[in-house]
Amino acid sequence: MADELDDPQKLHIQTRLNGEVMQDSNTSHMIHSVASLTAFLSQDTTLLPGTVILTGTPSGVGAARDPRIF
């Protein structure tokens, strides 16, 4: 398994629930780039290998659906 990505701004993101696609997006749609988020956070926080940066979720989240899906 590789520990590096070719381009973190070109990653497909998809979530499924019981085989049905709930969310389908790409990191190219992020408001801030992975590089800018990493640079900002590393100003006063040490980011170690394996650090997870949570950025939110693409559209399609269950609470925003009508009807809601949990």
N, C-alpha and C positions, 0 to 999 in steps of 0.2 A: 504494500500500500504506500503510495507516495505521500510525503509530508508537505508538499507544496502544490499550489494550483497554478495553472498557466495564466489565468486571468480571473480574479475573484469578482469582476464586474460582468461576467458572462456565465453565471451559474443558473441553471434551471431550478426552480423551487416548485414543488408540488406536494400537496397533502391530500390524502384519501381517507375516507371513512367507509368501512365496509365495501371497498372497491370503487366507491363513487368519488370522483374528483371534487374536492371542496375548494381548493385554492390552486391556482396555476399561474406562475409569474416568473420573473427573472431578476437577478440582482442588478441588472442594468436599469431597472426602474427605481432604484433606491434614491432618496432625496440627496443624501450625502454618500460619497464613494467610500468603499472599504478603506482605501488609503487615507482619506481625510479623517475618518472616524478613528482609525488606529493612531494617527498622528496626534489628534486632539486628546484621546484618552491617555496616551503615553507621556503627555506633558507632566502629569503629576501622579501617575500610577505605573508601576512596573508590570509590564505584560510579559508573562512567562510562556514558554511553549505549552500549548494546551489551554491557554486562557480562552474563555468563551465570551464573546461580545454579543449581547442580545440587542437587537435593533428594532423589533416590532414584527408585524406580520403583514403579508399582502392582503388584498381585498378577498372577500369570500369567507371570512371568519364566521363561525356559527351564530354568534349573538347578533350579527348584523343581517342575517338572512331572514326572509319572511316566507314561511314560518321559521322561527329560530331552530337551530340544530345544535344540540349539546351532546 
